[in-house]
Amino acid sequence: MNRIKSAFSDNKSPLLNVYFTAGYPNLNDTRTVLEALDQSGADLIEIGVPFSDPVADGPVIQASNDQALKNGMSMKVLFEQLEGMRETVKVPVILMGYINVVLQFGVEEFCKACQRVGVDGVIFPDLPLATFVEDYKATFDAYGVANIFLISPQTTEDRIRLIDEKSDAFIYMVSDAGTTGARKGISDAQLSYFERIQAMKLKNPRMIGFGISDADSFQTATNYAEGAIIGSAFVNAITAGKDDIPTAVASFVKAVKQ
């Protein structure tokens, strides 16, 4: 059983998936943040691969992408930084980014590198389902790399069921139609969407992301899914705590999972 499936089968409590941008605040902070999250109790870790046009991301993550690129982060550098991470990091690690970066790197070389360093899955918001199934799924499967799809309130029931059929990790539920970023509270419309998806009884577990920022929104979201994903609020936390990242990470995770 791979690490993503084990995380869902072994844990009875809601799972916390934390996103951060590789190479931010400083180029060589990637392993520091990664290892601090693992040691602090994050259940899954999502590493953002910086991209110049992160269309699904809001201003906080866009700014961290810009800074990481200025710091010199690239796919090649990221894989170099992740070499040997499985000696210390036990939880599932997922890369989130945009497909252009992977196409430039080479799809098979990318999957091979993921397998070598111990990356369990990937999220590409701009990779169409049909393109993945027809052109890339066989390669991803050969190297044991799960591709995680997103759904939103606008996704039709037929498409959600197709995504559920083609998925083998978890389904990423985008909480509303906006980009990533911390928001105040969860609206009635979002709760109605969460209830609608919950009632579909999909075979894959679900994690809710976009707009989840603190203990209250995490607990509310996980009443309707197996876990939730926090990105922008965490990036803000390590920006504020960049002089002592391990302490900032531990404080953030403890506050959310209180």
C-alpha positions in Angstrom: 0.0 0.0 0.0 1.5 3.4 -1.0 1.9 6.2 1.6 -1.1 8.2 0.5 -3.5 5.2 0.8 -1.9 4.3 4.1 -2.4 7.8 5.5 -6.2 7.6 4.9 -6.5 4.0 6.1 -4.3 4.4 9.2 -5.8 7.6 10.5 -9.2 8.0 12.1 -8.8 11.7 12.7 -9.2 14.3 10.0 -6.0 14.7 8.0 -4.1 17.9 7.6 -2.3 18.5 4.3 -0.1 21.5 4.4 1.2 23.3 1.2 4.4 25.4 1.0 6.4 26.7 -2.0 9.7 25.1 -2.7 12.7 27.4 -2.3 10.8 29.9 -0.1 11.5 32.1 1.9 15.1 31.1 0.9 16.3 28.7 -1.7 17.6 26.1 0.8 14.6 26.3 3.2 12.8 23.5 1.4 14.1 20.6 3.5 13.9 22.7 6.7 10.1 23.3 6.1 9.5 19.8 4.9 11.2 18.1 7.9 9.6 20.5 10.4 6.1 19.7 9.0 6.7 16.0 9.2 8.0 16.3 12.8 5.2 18.6 13.8 2.3 16.3 12.8 1.2 17.2 9.3 -0.4 14.2 7.8 0.4 15.0 4.2 2.8 17.6 2.7 2.3 19.4 -0.6 5.3 21.1 -2.1 4.6 23.8 -4.6 6.8 23.9 -7.7 7.2 27.6 -8.5 5.8 28.8 -11.8 5.7 32.2 -13.4 1.9 32.1 -14.1 0.3 30.1 -11.2 -3.3 30.7 -12.4 -5.0 28.7 -9.6 -3.2 30.6 -6.9 -4.0 33.8 -5.0 -1.6 36.7 -4.2 0.2 35.0 -1.2 1.3 31.9 -3.1 1.9 34.0 -6.3 4.3 36.1 -4.3 6.1 33.1 -2.8 6.4 31.6 -6.4 8.0 34.9 -7.6 10.4 35.0 -4.7 11.3 31.3 -5.1 12.1 31.7 -8.8 14.2 34.8 -8.0 16.0 32.6 -5.4 16.9 30.2 -8.2 14.4 27.3 -7.6 13.7 25.0 -10.5 12.5 21.4 -11.0 16.2 20.2 -11.2 17.1 22.0 -8.0 14.0 20.8 -6.2 14.8 17.1 -7.0 18.4 17.7 -5.8 17.0 19.1 -2.5 14.7 16.1 -2.1 17.4 13.5 -2.5 17.5 11.3 0.6 14.3 12.9 2.1 12.9 9.4 2.9 15.6 9.0 5.5 13.8 11.5 7.7 10.3 12.3 6.2 7.7 9.6 6.7 4.4 11.2 5.6 3.2 11.3 2.0 4.8 14.0 -0.1 2.9 15.5 -3.1 4.2 18.0 -5.7 1.8 20.7 -6.9 2.5 22.8 -9.9 1.7 23.4 -13.6 2.1 20.9 -16.4 4.3 23.2 -18.6 7.2 22.8 -16.1 6.9 19.0 -16.3 6.7 19.0 -20.1 9.9 21.1 -20.2 11.6 18.7 -17.8 10.3 15.6 -19.6 7.3 13.5 -18.3 9.2 10.2 -17.9 12.3 11.9 -16.4 9.9 13.7 -14.0 8.1 10.5 -12.9 11.4 8.7 -12.6 12.8 11.4 -10.3 9.6 11.4 -8.2 10.0 7.6 -7.7 13.7 8.0 -6.9 13.3 10.6 -4.2 10.0 9.3 -2.8 7.4 11.7 -4.1 4.0 9.9 -3.8 1.7 12.0 -5.9 1.2 15.2 -8.0 -1.4 17.8 -8.5 -1.6 19.8 -11.8 -4.6 22.1 -12.0 -4.1 22.7 -15.7 -3.7 19.1 -16.8 -7.0 18.0 -18.5 -8.3 14.6 -17.4 -8.6 13.3 -21.0 -5.0 14.3 -21.8 -3.7 12.7 -18.7 -5.6 9.4 -19.3 -4.6 9.2 -23.0 -1.0 10.5 -22.9 0.5 10.2 -19.4 -1.4 7.8 -17.1 0.6 4.7 -18.2 3.9 6.5 -17.4 2.7 7.8 -14.1 1.5 4.3 -13.1 4.7 2.7 -14.2 6.6 4.8 -11.6 4.0 4.7 -8.9 3.1 8.4 -9.0 -0.5 9.2 -8.2 -2.2 12.1 -10.1 -4.7 13.9 -8.0 -7.6 15.7 -9.7 -9.5 18.8 -8.6 -13.2 19.3 -8.5 -15.1 22.5 -7.8 -18.7 23.6 -7.1 -19.1 24.0 -10.9 -18.0 20.4 -11.7 -20.8 18.3 -13.1 -21.9 15.1 -11.3 -20.9 13.0 -14.4 -17.4 14.5 -14.5 -17.0 14.0 -10.7 -17.9 10.3 -11.1 -15.4 10.0 -14.0 -12.7 11.6 -11.9 -13.6 9.3 -9.0 -13.3 6.3 -11.4 -9.9 7.4 -12.7 -8.4 8.4 -9.3 -6.4 6.2 -7.0 -5.4 8.6 -4.2 -7.8 11.3 -3.1 -10.0 13.9 -4.7 -9.1 17.6 -4.1 -12.3 19.5 -3.5 -11.7 23.2 -4.3 -14.0 24.9 -1.8 -15.2 27.7 -4.1 -14.7 29.2 -7.6 -11.8 31.5 -6.5 -8.1 31.1 -6.3 -6.1 29.9 -3.3 -6.0 32.2 -0.3 -7.2 32.5 3.3 -10.8 33.7 3.7 -13.1 34.5 6.6 -15.4 31.6 7.4 -17.2 29.1 5.2 -20.4 30.2 3.5 -23.8 28.4 3.4 -23.2 27.9 -0.4 -20.0 26.1 0.4 -21.6 23.9 3.0 -24.3 23.0 0.5 -21.6 22.0 -2.0 -19.8 19.9 0.7 -23.0 18.1 1.6 -23.8 17.4 -2.1 -20.4 15.8 -2.7 -20.6 13.9 0.6 -23.9 12.4 -0.5 -22.4 11.1 -3.7 -20.5 8.5 -1.6 -17.4 8.5 -3.9 -15.0 5.6 -3.6 -12.0 7.9 -3.1 -11.4 10.0 0.1 -11.7 13.8 -0.3 -9.7 16.7 1.0 -11.1 20.3 0.9 -8.7 23.1 0.0 -8.7 26.8 -1.0 -9.8 29.1 1.8 -9.0 26.8 4.7 -6.9 28.8 7.0 -7.2 28.0 10.7 -8.6 25.5 13.3 -12.2 26.6 12.8 -12.3 26.3 9.0 -10.3 23.1 9.2 -12.8 21.5 11.6 -15.8 22.7 9.7 -14.4 21.4 6.4 -13.4 18.0 7.8 -17.0 17.4 8.9 -17.6 16.8 5.2 -14.3 15.2 4.1 -11.5 13.0 5.3 -9.2 16.0 5.5 -8.4 19.6 4.5 -5.5 21.5 2.8 -4.0 24.7 4.1 -1.6 26.8 1.9 -1.7 30.6 2.0 -2.1 30.8 5.8 0.9 28.5 6.2 3.0 30.5 3.7 2.1 33.6 5.7 3.2 31.9 8.9 6.6 30.9 7.6 7.0 34.4 6.1 6.5 35.8 9.6 8.6 33.2 11.3 11.4 32.9 8.7 14.1 33.5 11.4 13.0 30.3 13.2 11.2 28.1 10.7 10.9 24.9 12.9 9.2 26.9 15.7 6.9 28.7 13.3 5.9 25.4 11.6 5.3 23.6 14.9 3.2 26.5 16.3 1.1 26.6 13.1 0.4 22.8 13.0 -0.4 22.7 16.7 -2.9 25.6 16.4 -4.8 24.0 13.5 -4.9 20.5 15.0 -5.7 21.6 18.6 
